[in-house]
Amino acid sequence: MPYVDARYRTLPARDHRAIAGKSSGGLGAAVTSMLRPDLFGAFATHSGDSLSEAQYHPHFLTAARQLRPYGGDIFRWWDDFRSRVAFTKEKDLNLLEILGVSACFSPGPDGSPTLPFDPRTGALRENEWQRWLAWDPVRMATTHADALRSQRGIWIDAGIRDEWFLDLGALAFRDALAEVGVADDIVHFELFEGGHHAVEYRMPPALAWLAHRIADRP
């Protein structure tokens, strides 16, 4: 923030700063605003990660099937993936996503990714799965209610055919905001026709809305 404020014509206060992102970036926008309400006073989450059980459970079950040829060892798949042209097998995108998110949310003591499910059956490993849930905005809303109530604007949207069920996550996050007392006039919520991809056209309207929300007020 000091770097930006020193180089651009800003109003250097949290009430005049917003953060926005899409997908995992939408998760980042929501989580950062909850953790650092001293820095950001508004945010937009486009198809943002939320309601983890809807987002990830189907992909865990699919991954368990995809890992059968590798003996249930995602690192055997990783060695295969690195040995050839990327994304030449249908399973690559799902397994790469799960490996990457495991590195973020459930790393082992040495930093290596630990799967939150049994790679043979898809059954959840509760200890690791709880570490994932700790970063779910739907769950975080309860423990960061003051930060959310302090926001000047919150934009939430998602496509009704989102491949990761993030439309359901958007609904659950909107409900969580209401449950912790975020005023209705602070929130712009919208489900639109579309999936998870090629929805960048949603960002300019959100940017304009956020700009009005954080503009200087008399």
Disulfide bonds with the S-S distance in Angstrom:
none
